[in-house]
Amino acid sequence: MNKKVVLIGCGNVGMSYTYALLNQKTFVNELVLIDLDTKKLKEK
């Protein structure tokens, strides 16, 4: 079964939640980040 998380908003709260989600032992197979500011979404 696929576990998918969609996060809308990549500001301070959204990115803190994403960081915490990735550092915990969760069974998330796919993580989708959505934000109007595309500069926040690009990989550095």
N, C-alpha and C positions, 0 to 999 in steps of 0.2 A: 504494500500500500504506500503510495507516494504522500509525503508530508510536505506541504508547500506553505511558505509564509510570505505574504505580500505586505510590505511596509510602505506606507504613503507618508512622505515627508522625511527628508534626510538632514534635518537640522540637528541641533545638539541632542535633543531627546531621542530622535529617531536613530541617530548613529550610536548613541549610548545603548539603546535597546539592541541594536544589531550586534554591537561588540559583546554585550552580555550573552546574547543568544548563541553566538559562535563559540564563546568560551565555556559554555555549559555543555554537558553531555546530553544534547537533544537529538532527536531522530528526524531532523529536518533534511529533506533531500534537495529542496530547491528554495532559494531565497531571492525574492524579487524586490528591488528598491525602485520607488517611483518618486520623482520630485520635478517641479517645474524648472528648477535651476540645473541644467544638464552638466554644468561644471562640477557639481558635487558628486555626480554619479560616475564620472570617468575615473578609471584606475590610474593611480600615480605610479 
